[in-house]
Amino acid sequence: MSAPRTFAELTRRGQLGRLRAVALDGLRHYDLDVARCSFVAQAFNTVFRVRAADGPTYALRVSPRLRIHADGCELAEATWLAALRADVGLVVPQVLRTEHGSVVASGTAPGVPDTRSCMLFEWMTGRPLRERINADLVHRLGALTAVVHEHGACGAAVHSPAPPAGVLAADRVLYFKGAMRLDELRPTYGSVLTEGVERAQLFLDDLWRNPPHPAHLLHGDVQPGNVLVTHNRVTIIDFQDLMWGFELQDTLIALQALKPFGNAPVFMDAFRRGYETVRAWPDADPETVAALWAARHLNILNFGLNVRGPDLDAFVARHADPVVMWMRD
């Protein structure tokens, strides 16, 4: 009899089946009678829709094997979400705690390497913004992002010289945890990407030496895939990438995520105008903006090389080519 296939050898469907077993194991830690657990989506994490026997629906987020966030990020995320709901009345996902009061549960299953972290959220209705994007909705997203920034800037930790436990400081180009893998692309790109990291870091160092405001909590990944739309109401979800830094960095992440869409200049302008209805736009000189834009591409590129997702060649080109152009300029 042949040995069972390893997780890496399975088809995507086979892997999802095993991850569902991880999800069910993680759900044992909650006071919940599970009636159904079904796959919803997979990007970095894998998300399952959980229906309880008494009616409510939840989203269970199962982590991958790779850890790119700070230890304790789950508690930091849950704490900020609770504060946004309590202090601002923002509609953000509520984190459910286990029977022992933890915001994260461990899940394991035969044939799945390592213990996975599971977080259970209330189910948020709506369709991703990327599926029905328009200028009005992006304008609303800009205003909502400013509200999140306002809370991050005025929170209890605003005067802290260091990020709270579980939050990564965005003071380095490659601030996600993970191996430095850009050298793998030398056969195609030579040394330009690693030199790009060094060049972008100079601008980051200057930003942190001469900060526009005290560093504070930021979402870290405001993009149309992390925004739900329901009857023209926008809701930001997935605060897992929360970071400690400056509003300029967070708004540039959002603008960069809008660039691939048709009508991108209109959307980018709408986002800024929406933001300015709540908070002053965090502007900077064009050289700094370009450097931070490149830094984002490099951070995501290195992340992608660690994850090794599908269509890797297209992913690499999408993030490496703009850096090459920036270095030439």
NUTI-452091 format. One line per field, with one value per residue (C-alpha): residue number from 1; residue in three letters; x, y, z. Coordinates in steps of 0.001 Angstrom, whole numbers. Example, Ala and Ser with C-alpha at 12.3 -4.5 7.8 and 13.67 -1.06 7.14 Angstrom:
2
i = [1:2]
aa = [ALA:SER]
x = [12300:13670]
y = [-4500:-1060]
z = [7800:7140]
# end
This chain:
329
i = [1:2:3:4:5:6:7:8:9:10:11:12:13:14:15:16:17:18:19:20:21:22:23:24:25:26:27:28:29:30:31:32:33:34:35:36:37:38:39:40:41:42:43:44:45:46:47:48:49:50:51:52:53:54:55:56:57:58:59:60:61:62:63:64:65:66:67:68:69:70:71:72:73:74:75:76:77:78:79:80:81:82:83:84:85:86:87:88:89:90:91:92:93:94:95:96:97:98:99:100:101:102:103:104:105:106:107:108:109:110:111:112:113:114:115:116:117:118:119:120:121:122:123:124:125:126:127:128:129:130:131:132:133:134:135:136:137:138:139:140:141:142:143:144:145:146:147:148:149:150:151:152:153:154:155:156:157:158:159:160:161:162:163:164:165:166:167:168:169:170:171:172:173:174:175:176:177:178:179:180:181:182:183:184:185:186:187:188:189:190:191:192:193:194:195:196:197:198:199:200:201:202:203:204:205:206:207:208:209:210:211:212:213:214:215:216:217:218:219:220:221:222:223:224:225:226:227:228:229:230:231:232:233:234:235:236:237:238:239:240:241:242:243:244:245:246:247:248:249:250:251:252:253:254:255:256:257:258:259:260:261:262:263:264:265:266:267:268:269:270:271:272:273:274:275:276:277:278:279:280:281:282:283:284:285:286:287:288:289:290:291:292:293:294:295:296:297:298:299:300:301:302:303:304:305:306:307:308:309:310:311:312:313:314:315:316:317:318:319:320:321:322:323:324:325:326:327:328:329]
aa = [MET:SER:ALA:PRO:ARG:THR:PHE:ALA:GLU:LEU:THR:ARG:ARG:GLY:GLN:LEU:GLY:ARG:LEU:ARG:ALA:VAL:ALA:LEU:ASP:GLY:LEU:ARG:HIS:TYR:ASP:LEU:ASP:VAL:ALA:ARG:CYS:SER:PHE:VAL:ALA:GLN:ALA:PHE:ASN:THR:VAL:PHE:ARG:VAL:ARG:ALA:ALA:ASP:GLY:PRO:THR:TYR:ALA:LEU:ARG:VAL:SER:PRO:ARG:LEU:ARG:ILE:HIS:ALA:ASP:GLY:CYS:GLU:LEU:ALA:GLU:ALA:THR:TRP:LEU:ALA:ALA:LEU:ARG:ALA:ASP:VAL:GLY:LEU:VAL:VAL:PRO:GLN:VAL:LEU:ARG:THR:GLU:HIS:GLY:SER:VAL:VAL:ALA:SER:GLY:THR:ALA:PRO:GLY:VAL:PRO:ASP:THR:ARG:SER:CYS:MET:LEU:PHE:GLU:TRP:MET:THR:GLY:ARG:PRO:LEU:ARG:GLU:ARG:ILE:ASN:ALA:ASP:LEU:VAL:HIS:ARG:LEU:GLY:ALA:LEU:THR:ALA:VAL:VAL:HIS:GLU:HIS:GLY:ALA:CYS:GLY:ALA:ALA:VAL:HIS:SER:PRO:ALA:PRO:PRO:ALA:GLY:VAL:LEU:ALA:ALA:ASP:ARG:VAL:LEU:TYR:PHE:LYS:GLY:ALA:MET:ARG:LEU:ASP:GLU:LEU:ARG:PRO:THR:TYR:GLY:SER:VAL:LEU:THR:GLU:GLY:VAL:GLU:ARG:ALA:GLN:LEU:PHE:LEU:ASP:ASP:LEU:TRP:ARG:ASN:PRO:PRO:HIS:PRO:ALA:HIS:LEU:LEU:HIS:GLY:ASP:VAL:GLN:PRO:GLY:ASN:VAL:LEU:VAL:THR:HIS:ASN:ARG:VAL:THR:ILE:ILE:ASP:PHE:GLN:ASP:LEU:MET:TRP:GLY:PHE:GLU:LEU:GLN:ASP:THR:LEU:ILE:ALA:LEU:GLN:ALA:LEU:LYS:PRO:PHE:GLY:ASN:ALA:PRO:VAL:PHE:MET:ASP:ALA:PHE:ARG:ARG:GLY:TYR:GLU:THR:VAL:ARG:ALA:TRP:PRO:ASP:ALA:ASP:PRO:GLU:THR:VAL:ALA:ALA:LEU:TRP:ALA:ALA:ARG:HIS:LEU:ASN:ILE:LEU:ASN:PHE:GLY:LEU:ASN:VAL:ARG:GLY:PRO:ASP:LEU:ASP:ALA:PHE:VAL:ALA:ARG:HIS:ALA:ASP:PRO:VAL:VAL:MET:TRP:MET:ARG:ASP]
x = [0:1374:1978:-619:197:1707:-201:1998:1278:-2492:-4676:-6180:-9444:-7601:-5821:-9089:-10592:-7812:-8005:-11719:-10749:-8444:-11355:-13620:-10904:-10508:-14273:-14223:-12844:-16024:-19382:-20963:-23105:-21841:-24437:-22331:-18788:-18146:-15255:-15575:-12254:-8512:-5795:-3143:-5628:-8420:-11913:-14849:-18474:-19808:-23520:-24606:-27474:-29385:-29111:-26203:-23484:-19784:-16546:-13643:-10205:-7580:-3966:-1421:1746:3800:3708:4384:2814:4037:3370:183:-1275:-4624:-5129:-4006:-6485:-9378:-8620:-8640:-11803:-13579:-12366:-13531:-16992:-17180:-15558:-16703:-19640:-17856:-19348:-16394:-16316:-16628:-14218:-15748:-13753:-13229:-14717:-11532:-11678:-9017:-9413:-7557:-7953:-5540:-6552:-4821:-5670:-3886:-1834:-1688:1743:1922:-801:-2885:-4336:-8104:-10125:-13917:-15683:-19296:-20402:-20394:-22830:-21993:-20051:-16377:-15903:-13802:-16950:-18985:-16485:-17526:-16390:-19109:-18229:-14513:-15304:-17078:-14092:-11760:-13890:-14078:-10305:-9894:-12211:-10026:-6945:-8608:-9212:-5692:-4234:-6342:-6170:-4539:-1295:-779:2060:3876:7360:6920:4095:1808:2476:1469:1831:4613:6315:6411:9842:11536:10835:10364:8500:6543:8238:9730:12932:14494:13904:14397:17783:15894:14977:18557:18587:15814:16274:19906:20590:18040:15475:17880:19310:15728:15268:18352:17233:13652:14964:16768:13423:11795:14606:14126:10357:10860:13557:11274:7779:4752:2916:3369:3258:-5:-2128:-3085:-5094:-2186:-4158:-7083:-7917:-11106:-10811:-10943:-14029:-17613:-20498:-24106:-26721:-24049:-22559:-18882:-17299:-13574:-12629:-9434:-7329:-4722:-2054:-2462:763:2432:3392:2164:-1042:944:1970:-1566:-3164:-513:-1258:-4915:-4148:-1804:-4573:-6864:-4370:-5080:-8755:-10097:-10835:-8132:-7370:-11035:-11088:-7863:-9177:-12472:-10623:-8644:-11685:-13562:-10646:-10488:-14097:-12840:-9101:-6345:-4720:-1217:740:4504:7009:6843:10192:9041:5689:7433:9837:7071:5125:8164:8625:5103:5730:8947:7329:4464:6859:9006:5846:4675:8005:7593:4011:4600:987:-478:487:3741:5374:2567:2637:6382:6100:3227:5326:8898:8445:7272:10337:12617:11005:11409:15089:15655:13980]
y = [0:3395:6033:8816:11904:14816:18094:19668:16786:17159:18967:22256:20430:17864:20558:22368:19141:18762:22435:21986:19290:21856:24305:21772:21011:24702:25101:22589:25389:27473:27113:26458:23688:23621:22671:23379:24430:25302:26811:30491:31855:31356:33937:34105:32635:30164:31265:28990:29925:28394:28024:27289:24945:27789:30042:32529:32493:33117:33332:31179:32287:29546:30657:29181:27475:30611:33323:36821:38835:39606:37130:38187:39872:38128:39841:43197:42848:41820:44624:47307:45969:46072:49639:50792:49403:50839:54235:55144:52817:51511:48439:46047:42285:41238:38550:35714:34250:30605:28903:29853:33513:33486:35348:32584:28797:26125:23644:20506:17636:14531:15281:19052:20331:22402:23713:26449:29540:29962:33120:33237:36403:37371:37023:40309:40506:42158:41724:42686:46208:44875:43254:46463:49276:52825:56318:56892:53742:54543:58054:56434:54146:57144:58744:55480:55046:58535:57585:54549:56788:59295:56566:55179:58653:59411:56022:55336:54119:57164:58611:55319:55338:51734:49684:47696:43995:42077:45019:45298:48655:49669:51245:48785:48066:44340:44609:41365:38456:35956:35145:37665:36007:38801:37367:34466:36894:37864:35721:37941:41272:41313:43290:46041:44733:44406:47806:49079:47907:49879:52997:52887:52324:55678:57422:55374:56242:59923:59610:58047:60574:63467:62083:64041:62975:60406:56873:55071:52067:51666:49058:48119:46668:48862:47443:46493:42843:43834:46019:44755:46662:46366:48811:51461:51019:50095:48006:47463:43948:41922:44000:41232:43362:46182:48126:50942:53845:56944:57752:58491:54828:53518:55829:54954:51261:52014:54064:51399:48813:50982:51414:48105:48975:50661:54321:54225:57995:58716:56167:57460:61021:59872:58111:61251:63513:61141:61039:64836:65063:63687:64306:66249:64282:63026:64428:64313:65306:63271:61555:60222:59115:57231:55576:54442:53150:51090:49924:48518:46639:45186:44105:42372:40852:39312:38104:36452:34701:33225:32114:30723:31101:30344:32447:33397:34665:37155:38179:38818:40936:42958:44002:43886:45859:49085:48904:48532:51597:53559:52632:53725:57046]
z = [0:-989:1654:2005:-15:1836:2078:-612:-2999:-2771:-5278:-4137:-3442:-1353:633:1309:2591:5119:6086:6727:9219:10852:10977:12656:15191:15950:16359:19220:21389:21060:22769:19418:17975:14396:11802:8723:7844:4198:2274:1273:68:128:-278:2447:4943:4312:5323:6127:6631:9828:10463:14019:14754:16435:13373:13528:10886:11448:9499:10635:9466:9372:9145:6747:7869:7170:9840:8484:11300:14794:17559:19310:16232:16830:20183:18778:15917:18185:20638:17956:16328:19696:20290:16864:17576:21098:20535:17016:16403:13327:11683:11783:12429:16047:17229:19212:22081:22888:25923:27774:26733:24034:20723:18894:18851:17703:15039:13828:11499:10239:7165:7775:8831:11996:14264:12662:14323:13966:14602:14630:13481:13165:9558:7633:4754:1463:-1752:-2158:-3452:-6335:-7772:-7957:-7714:-8579:-7645:-5057:-3135:-3294:-1988:966:1495:1631:4347:6286:6105:7561:10444:11147:11057:13360:15916:15521:16054:19118:20823:24152:22552:20322:22407:22760:21179:20095:18584:20881:21296:18188:15788:13212:12728:9055:9444:7088:3435:4091:7382:7042:8777:6368:4549:2188:-1205:-3727:-4692:-6302:-9068:-9945:-13122:-14492:-12740:-11692:-8522:-9185:-6660:-3747:-4645:-4703:-1110:-64:-1926:-607:2919:2763:2240:5012:7404:6636:7175:10598:11549:10578:11209:9990:13162:15933:14567:15295:14391:10731:8842:6605:3681:2653:-768:-2654:-1632:2048:1696:1680:118:1283:-27:-684:2789:2831:5573:6023:7105:7650:10042:10284:8548:11063:11326:13235:11043:9279:7443:4286:4135:4593:2030:-549:2:-716:-3830:-5163:-4782:-6926:-9748:-11580:-12058:-15156:-14473:-11778:-11794:-11058:-8241:-6725:-6787:-5242:-2424:-1620:-1735:569:2982:3065:4262:7584:7848:6095:3290:4282:1364:735:-1924:-5152:-4506:-1129:-2540:-5353:-2912:-569:-3548:-4563:-973:-973:-4212:-2779:482:-1319:-3840:-1103:651:-2561:-3034:442:-148:-3694:-4779:-8213:-11253:-9550:-12754:-13374:-9713:-9875:-13007:-11528:-8543:-9836:-13061:-11337:-9065:-12077:-13678:-10440:-10201:-13813:-13149]
# end
